[in-house]
Amino acid sequence: MNKDAKATILVVEDDPHMRHLLKIILEKNLYKVIEANDGDEALACLKKSSDIALIVTDIKMPQRDGMELLKTTVEKYPDVKVILITAFGEMEQYLDAMNMGAFEYLNKPFKNQQLLDMVKLALKS
Amino acid sequence: MAFNFSKLAMQDIMRFSPDGYVIFDTQNIIHYFNKGAEEIFGYKAEEVAGKPIYILIPEDLLRAGELERLQFMTDKYGRLERCCVTRLHKNGARLKLELTRSPIMDEKGYIVGYEAIFRDITKNIEFEKELRLTEKIGAVNKLVNGLAHELGTPLNIIHGHAELVLGDINKEHPHHESIQTILSACQRMTALIKSLRQFASQKTSEQKPVFINKVIEELLNFLRIQLRKQKIEVQTELSKDISPISGDKTQIEEIFLNVLMNSIQAMENGGMISIKTLPFKEEGMEYVATEIADNGPGISPDTLPRIFEPFFTTKEVGKGSGLGLYITHNLVQRHRGRISIEDNAGSGTVVRIHLLCSHSKTLPQERAFGISEERR
């Protein structure tokens, strides 16, 4: 199915249905998925498991949001790539995210394949 | 006898006051019309002297009894203070005046006429209206953005799961068509929300220097994955000699993004986009000229004249709102620029955009690349 598979991806999203969707899409393509409900939980996961290669995170979340998570990840875990997801995002926010070191920025609603293409690229680079 | 300075001062105040001052008799004939009144109404004093004040009042109001009403109020209260009235400029425009009207009496206390002091508040009222409109637009914008944001996630959940199901069943499956209908309904909703957001974001905006080359470079970076995926090569020739333009950066980005997205969508099987910027001078004004050419299928000659019309689209139902280029055109005009689209000698399309540079200047939205694109 997917020869890049088996990489571990941390999915951070506060909406359980959306998080579940991301998990299914990625697991169907043989990625290993760890789930977190918000930025704080995500940081705890990063601390615990060293095999996380990529974070796919929503921007708007309670507690620590996606932008803060991005900032901390870039500082503390520079090898981990970050893909940000937002609903109908703004150009300015996109530029901020890219300048802060995000790998990419994906707008909801997206096609499953769009996410997979992006994940593949992120893991390759 | 001592010179009457105070009388002279009074006369001068009346004559030169920026406020209008008019005296008319009980027969409504104008006897005095100061400089302020001349400026407000556009008439010279000698033009109106001896004429009835009807000439200064819109006919519909006269017929509705405006003059009698004011007369009645003045007589009843002795003086009418700072009331807002509508009057007629010499050129036919309606003016809003703040007017104070008092009777003039002779020695015996009989009313012989009236004096009116007034100022033009038309501009203040327009300004206030504009302010209120801006506030309203701001509220609508907030609402639409909030709504779009809240709808994005559930829409994604529906679409994503429908895609997963579709991937697991074959065309003969009894629910295959239903799932496809769900997907296309999601796409229509996405296009609709995007159009709403584009409309809502058409607000008056801050004007700042914007560097077109930078905008193009940032957009290409933004689109790089899509470009790579569709095997579209991009060549740029960005002149270093161009000055910044004055405008709203988000709107400028919207202009170029819409044009680029059209090219990208037109070349599903790969192709090339070339982007050039250069300085351009015309009638003493300096512009930044941008040319975006692609080698896609081009635009048919019968479509070309309608390309900037709202709701005109050549895309499938539900895929395009027909607002992309319409909005682009509006945004270019708002920046006192111009845009033209031509067939690139039978092999693609050329879009030329001219935007005025900031030092030539006197005048004073949404990105979502989700499921479907509504741009032409």
Boltz contact constraints between the chains, C-beta under 6 A:
constraints:
  - contact:
      token1: [A, 15]
      token2: [B, 153]
      max_distance: 6.0
  - contact:
      token1: [A, 17]
      token2: [B, 157]
      max_distance: 6.0
  - contact:
      token1: [A, 18]
      token2: [B, 153]
      max_distance: 6.0
  - contact:
      token1: [A, 18]
      token2: [B, 157]
      max_distance: 6.0
  - contact:
      token1: [A, 21]
      token2: [B, 157]
      max_distance: 6.0
  - contact:
      token1: [A, 21]
      token2: [B, 160]
      max_distance: 6.0
  - contact:
      token1: [A, 87]
      token2: [B, 149]
      max_distance: 6.0
  - contact:
      token1: [A, 87]
      token2: [B, 152]
      max_distance: 6.0
  - contact:
      token1: [A, 87]
      token2: [B, 153]
      max_distance: 6.0
  - contact:
      token1: [A, 88]
      token2: [B, 148]
      max_distance: 6.0
  - contact:
      token1: [A, 88]
      token2: [B, 149]
      max_distance: 6.0
  - contact:
      token1: [A, 88]
      token2: [B, 152]
      max_distance: 6.0
  - contact:
      token1: [A, 88]
      token2: [B, 368]
      max_distance: 6.0
  - contact:
      token1: [A, 91]
      token2: [B, 250]
      max_distance: 6.0
  - contact:
      token1: [A, 91]
      token2: [B, 253]
      max_distance: 6.0
  - contact:
      token1: [A, 91]
      token2: [B, 367]
      max_distance: 6.0
  - contact:
      token1: [A, 107]
      token2: [B, 368]
      max_distance: 6.0
  - contact:
      token1: [A, 107]
      token2: [B, 369]
      max_distance: 6.0
  - contact:
      token1: [A, 107]
      token2: [B, 370]
      max_distance: 6.0
  - contact:
      token1: [A, 108]
      token2: [B, 152]
      max_distance: 6.0
  - contact:
      token1: [A, 108]
      token2: [B, 153]
      max_distance: 6.0
  - contact:
      token1: [A, 108]
      token2: [B, 156]
      max_distance: 6.0
  - contact:
      token1: [A, 109]
      token2: [B, 155]
      max_distance: 6.0
  - contact:
      token1: [A, 109]
      token2: [B, 156]
      max_distance: 6.0
  - contact:
      token1: [A, 109]
      token2: [B, 159]
      max_distance: 6.0
  - contact:
      token1: [A, 109]
      token2: [B, 190]
      max_distance: 6.0
  - contact:
      token1: [A, 109]
      token2: [B, 370]
      max_distance: 6.0
  - contact:
      token1: [A, 109]
      token2: [B, 371]
      max_distance: 6.0
  - contact:
      token1: [A, 110]
      token2: [B, 370]
      max_distance: 6.0
  - contact:
      token1: [A, 111]
      token2: [B, 371]
      max_distance: 6.0
  - contact:
      token1: [A, 112]
      token2: [B, 160]
      max_distance: 6.0
  - contact:
      token1: [A, 112]
      token2: [B, 163]
      max_distance: 6.0
